[in-house]
Amino acid sequence: MRARLRAKPQSEVIARRLGRKAARDRFSPAVGSLEPKWPLSLVQIDHTLVDVIIVDSVTRAPIRRPWLTWPSTSIRAVLVGFHLTLEPPSATSVALCITHAVLSKLPWLSERKIEAEWAMEGLIEHLHLDNAKEFHSEALRRGCEQYGIGIEYRPGAYASLWRAHRAA
């Protein structure tokens, strides 16, 4: 029996066990695309552990590496904002990142005495997110709903391919 099952195409086995839709979802390419119309019409958010070790200002003992959460536009991958923290990614870091992204950067730049322009500000139309736990929080869903920001999740297989591509 096992030999006969191995000889059959996997798509046919899945179709008979779980249905044609499950087989189509698993073996057929995804159809459709998200096309950004202007820079803030489609923004992706991701996290990374920064390759820097924060040390204590007095003892110089290592504390830990910070996490960077950043949103970027799907057009030319322009950085729209960021949030840097010693805490691992969470719904709070995502909310603070989105807040920094939509607000004017002038006060932030002037507090740090940086003479530069960072013109990216305004409401985001759609967020394109992977399936990390912090992107599925009720707080994020409600906040986006309140400001009319749509949320699109990448399919699971695509998210792992995207992470592998970024790591390479």
Secondary structure, DSSP 8 states (H G I E B T S, - for coil): -HHHHHHS-HHHHHHHHH-HHHHHHHHS--------SSGGGSEEEEEEE-S--EE-TTT--EEE--EEEEEEETTTT-B---EEESS---HHHHHHHHHHHHS-SHHHHHHTT--------S--SEEEE---GGGG-HHHHHHHHHHT-EEEE--HHHHHHHHHHHH-
